[in-house]
Amino acid sequence: MGIFDKFFSSESKENKKIRAQFKNEKYFKKEIERCNQWITNDKEDFENYVKKQGSLTPFHYISSSSIRLDKLSNMYSLGEDIQFIQKDFFDIIEWFSEGWSEEYQGYSLLLQMVSLGILLDIPEKEFQKIKDFIYKADKSKIEEIWKPDSLIFYLLGDQDKKRDSTFPAYNKLYQITQQSKAEAETSLGKYLDNWYDMHKEEPWYNTHLKDWGYSGYWAWEVAAVVKVKGLDDSRFKNNPYYPYDMVHWKEE
């Protein structure tokens, strides 16, 4: 099969295996289209802003990263091939890497970018752009800023750096990374059973009850821990919050 045959057969296949709970193929396709329309509108708005102000602000770049991450999550929930999702993530990195400012706030975005970079096997040259952003946040002199914590440093392979998280769920996940493989596999199964309830303060909580805005509930950070630590995830493969395919896509 040629590359174009592979591409078009993948794009046109029907009855995708929906990975997420609660919504169907029609819903996720509509959400992806909503994201695409937002991205298209941003392009025109950004061009007009640059004409008037000379350059975009960090907020523009971060908001552009966020809507593209929302699209990525919808693509995964819809059942898209990971290779196509990986391609979109390269674009997200470019937007994200331009979004740094001393006023930056957003721990969840930091953790999501690191986790997806690991899961999508992003080359080091590109992954370094994510690292650069994170270490700028680490060195920021503004105390109120969301700082990278021990969990993020662990995922980056920088275990000498430690910092407690302001989020209990991520402190707990970091403690699991320090366990033996056998202990961690058991602990992660229990952790995932409670994962959704541990995130009641997140803006995405209960979005599946709305007509739009739900993109799937995915514990990217748990999957990243599994990949970095080399764990056997078979016991929680079918947990609705665990993105199993994102860990094993290169084995297909």
JOURHU-V775407 format. One record per pair of residues at least 12 apart in sequence whose C-alpha atoms are under 10 Angstrom apart, sorted by the first residue. I is the first residue (numbers start at 1). GAP is how many residues later the second one is. Records with the same first field share a line. If there is no record, write none. Layout:
BEGIN
I = GAP / GAP
END
This chain:
BEGIN
7 = 77
10 = 70 / 71 / 74
11 = 69 / 70 / 73
13 = 67
15 = 63 / 64
16 = 61 / 62 / 63 / 64 / 65
17 = 60 / 61 / 62 / 63
18 = 57 / 58 / 59 / 60 / 61 / 62
19 = 55 / 56 / 57 / 58 / 59 / 60 / 61 / 197 / 221 / 222 / 223 / 224 / 225 / 226
20 = 53 / 54 / 56 / 57 / 58 / 59 / 195 / 196 / 197 / 198 / 220 / 221 / 222 / 223
21 = 56 / 187 / 194 / 195 / 196 / 219 / 220
22 = 186 / 187 / 192 / 194
23 = 54 / 55 / 185 / 186 / 191 / 192 / 193
24 = 53 / 54
25 = 52 / 53 / 54
26 = 52
27 = 47 / 51 / 184 / 185 / 187 / 188
28 = 43 / 45 / 46 / 47 / 48 / 49 / 50 / 51 / 184 / 185 / 186 / 187 / 188
29 = 42 / 45 / 46 / 48 / 49
30 = 44 / 182
31 = 39 / 40 / 43 / 44 / 47 / 180 / 181 / 182 / 183 / 184
32 = 36 / 38 / 39 / 40 / 41 / 42 / 43 / 46 / 183
33 = 38
34 = 33 / 37 / 178 / 179
35 = 32 / 33 / 34 / 35 / 36 / 37 / 39 / 178
36 = 31 / 32 / 35
38 = 26 / 29 / 30
39 = 25 / 28 / 29 / 32
42 = 18 / 21 / 22
43 = 21
46 = 14
56 = 42 / 43
57 = 41 / 42 / 43 / 44
58 = 37 / 38 / 39 / 40 / 41 / 42 / 43 / 44 / 45 / 46
59 = 39 / 40 / 41 / 42 / 44 / 45
60 = 35 / 36 / 38 / 39
61 = 31 / 33 / 34 / 35 / 36 / 37 / 38 / 39
62 = 30 / 33 / 34 / 35 / 36 / 37 / 38 / 42 / 44 / 47
63 = 32 / 33 / 36
64 = 28 / 31 / 32 / 35
65 = 24 / 26 / 27 / 28 / 29 / 30 / 31 / 32 / 33 / 34 / 44 / 48
66 = 26 / 29 / 30 / 43
67 = 25
68 = 20 / 21 / 23 / 24 / 27
69 = 19 / 20 / 23 / 40 / 43 / 44 / 47 / 146
70 = 143 / 144 / 145 / 146
71 = 14 / 17 / 144
72 = 12 / 13 / 14 / 16 / 17 / 20 / 143
73 = 12 / 141 / 142 / 143 / 144 / 145 / 147
74 = 139 / 140 / 141 / 142 / 143
75 = 140 / 141
76 = 139 / 140 / 142 / 167 / 169 / 170
77 = 137 / 138 / 139 / 140 / 141 / 166
78 = 137 / 138
79 = 166
81 = 164 / 165 / 168
82 = 37 / 38 / 163 / 164 / 165 / 166 / 167 / 168
83 = 37 / 166 / 167
85 = 35 / 161
86 = 30 / 31 / 33 / 34 / 35 / 36
87 = 33 / 35
89 = 24 / 27 / 28 / 31 / 33
90 = 27 / 30 / 32 / 33 / 36 / 37
92 = 21
93 = 20 / 24 / 29 / 33 / 34 / 35 / 36 / 37
94 = 32 / 35 / 36
96 = 13 / 14 / 17 / 33 / 34 / 37
97 = 29 / 31 / 32 / 33 / 34 / 35 / 36 / 37
98 = 31 / 35
99 = 34
100 = 32 / 33 / 34 / 36 / 37
101 = 32 / 35 / 36 / 39
102 = 34 / 35 / 37 / 38 / 39 / 40 / 43
103 = 34 / 37 / 39 / 41 / 42 / 43
104 = 33 / 36 / 38 / 40 / 41 / 42 / 43
105 = 32 / 39 / 40 / 41 / 42
106 = 39 / 40 / 41 / 42
107 = 27 / 30 / 38 / 39 / 40 / 41 / 42 / 45 / 58 / 59 / 60
108 = 38 / 40 / 59 / 94 / 113
110 = 20 / 21 / 23 / 24 / 27 / 36 / 37 / 38 / 42
111 = 23 / 37 / 38 / 40 / 41 / 42 / 44 / 59 / 109 / 110 / 113
112 = 40 / 107 / 108 / 109 / 112
113 = 14 / 17 / 18 / 21 / 107 / 108
114 = 13 / 16 / 17 / 20 / 38 / 39 / 41 / 42 / 106 / 107 / 110
115 = 37 / 40 / 41 / 104 / 105 / 106 / 107 / 108 / 109 / 110 / 112 / 113
116 = 104 / 105 / 107 / 108 / 130
117 = 13 / 107
118 = 37 / 38 / 102 / 103 / 105 / 106 / 107 / 109 / 110 / 128 / 129
119 = 101 / 102 / 104 / 105 / 106 / 107 / 108 / 109 / 124 / 126 / 127 / 128 / 129 / 130
120 = 104 / 126 / 127 / 129 / 130
121 = 126 / 129
127 = 29
131 = 22 / 25
134 = 13 / 14 / 18 / 19 / 22
135 = 12 / 13 / 18
136 = 12
138 = 25
146 = 19 / 20
147 = 16 / 17 / 18 / 19
148 = 13 / 14 / 15 / 16 / 17
149 = 12 / 13 / 14 / 15 / 16 / 17 / 18 / 21 / 22 / 25
150 = 12 / 13 / 14 / 15 / 20 / 21 / 23 / 24 / 25
151 = 12 / 13 / 14 / 19 / 20 / 21 / 22 / 23 / 24 / 25 / 26 / 70 / 74
152 = 13 / 18 / 22 / 69 / 73
153 = 21
154 = 20 / 23 / 24 / 71 / 74 / 75
155 = 19 / 22 / 66 / 69 / 70 / 72 / 73 / 74
156 = 72
157 = 71
167 = 31 / 32
168 = 30 / 31
169 = 22 / 25 / 26 / 28 / 29 / 30
170 = 28 / 51 / 52
172 = 15 / 19
173 = 14 / 15 / 18 / 48 / 49 / 52
174 = 48 / 51
175 = 12
176 = 12 / 15 / 49
177 = 45 / 48 / 49 / 51 / 52
178 = 51
180 = 49 / 51
181 = 45 / 48 / 49 / 50 / 51
182 = 49 / 50
184 = 41 / 42 / 45 / 47 / 48
185 = 41 / 46 / 47 / 48 / 49 / 50 / 51
186 = 46 / 47 / 49 / 50
188 = 34 / 35 / 37 / 38 / 43 / 45 / 47 / 48
189 = 44 / 45 / 46 / 47 / 48 / 50 / 53
190 = 46
191 = 31
192 = 27 / 30 / 44 / 47 / 48 / 49 / 50
193 = 43 / 46 / 47 / 48 / 49
194 = 47
195 = 22 / 23 / 24 / 27 / 46 / 47
196 = 21 / 22 / 23 / 44 / 45
204 = 12 / 13
205 = 12
216 = 24 / 25
217 = 23 / 24 / 25 / 26
218 = 22 / 23 / 24 / 25 / 26
219 = 21 / 22 / 23 / 24 / 25
220 = 21 / 22 / 23 / 24 / 26 / 27
221 = 21 / 22
222 = 19 / 20 / 21
223 = 18 / 19 / 20 / 21 / 22 / 23 / 24
224 = 19 / 22 / 23
226 = 18 / 21
227 = 19 / 20 / 21
233 = 14
END
